Amino acid sequence: MAFADNLAALPEVDGKKLRLFDEQGHEAAVIENAPGTAGSFRIYAYLAEKYGGINTKAGEEGLQIYAEHTEYARLNPGKHPNIDRLLAIISAGNILSVQIE
């Protein structure tokens, strides 16, 4: 399925921003629920709810949800930081905790 179809299948999420924290409790990133990042906000919120955080399994599912954008991100590092983050989590086995505000 295409990214737009995958995104449409996810539940709506209330909140203005999503904060990601590394295993030491330091803020690693913020994803705003705003134009340009609302899709990533929704994906990360869904993954956090399903997996209790962003771990390897969440990362793998996230890459499937991003669909055609995943391959583009692999070929163009830095163009999609939210996909790059999932790739890094899968590679390193890290876990991020999530707080939605």
N, C-alpha and C positions, 0 to 999 in steps of 0.2 A: 504494500500500500504506500501511497505517497504521504509526505509529511503532513499536508493539509488534512488529509483523511484521518491520519493517526491522531493529530492534535484535536480534531473535532470529536473523536471518540473518548477523550479524557474528560473527567469531571471538571466542572467550574471550580475555581478556588478564590476565596475571598482573601484580600490582603493587598498591601501596597508594595511590599518588598519581602524578599527572602534572603536571609543571611546564612552563609555557610561557614562552619567553624571546623578547623582541623582538629586532630586528636589531642592537641595540647590546649584546646579551647580558644585559640587565636582566630580572629575573623579572617577567612580566606577569600571571601568574595561576597558581593551583594548583587542580587538580580532583581531589578525593578519590574513591577507589574505595569509596564508602560509600553507605548508603541516601540517596536524594534526588539523588545525583550520579553514581551508578554507571553509568547509561546514557550520560551525557556523557563520563565517563572512557573507556568502551568505544568510543564514536564517535570521540573525538579520537585515541585510540590507533590505531584502524583507519585514520583519515585520515592520520596522521603516517607510518604504515608504508607506506601506498600512495603518498603524494605526497612523502615525505621531509621533511615539516613541514606546517604549516597555511598554505597559500597560497590564492589566489583559487579555483583548481580544487577544492581540498579544501573550501573554504567552500561552494561551490556544491553539491557532493555532500552535504556535511553538512546543508545546509538541506533537501535531498530526504529524507535519512534521518530528520530530525526531523519530517517530514511535517506533520501537522495542528498541531503545536506552533509551526511556523515562522510561520504566519499570525497566530496568537495573539500571538507575540512581536513581530511587526511592529506590531500594533495596541496593544500594551501594553509599550512600552520599559521595560526594567529588571526585568521579571517573569522573564525567562529570560536571565541574563547570558551563558551559554555560546552561545546562539543570537545574542544581540546582538553578541558578539565576532566570530562568523562574518560577520554582516552588515557589520560595520565593516571586516573584512579585505577583503571583496569590494569595498566602496566605496573604500577607500584603496589597495588593492593591496599591503598589508603582508604580511610572512611571519613566522610564529612558529616557532621551533624547539621541539622537544619532548623532554623527558627523563622516562622512566618509572622510578619507584623502587619 
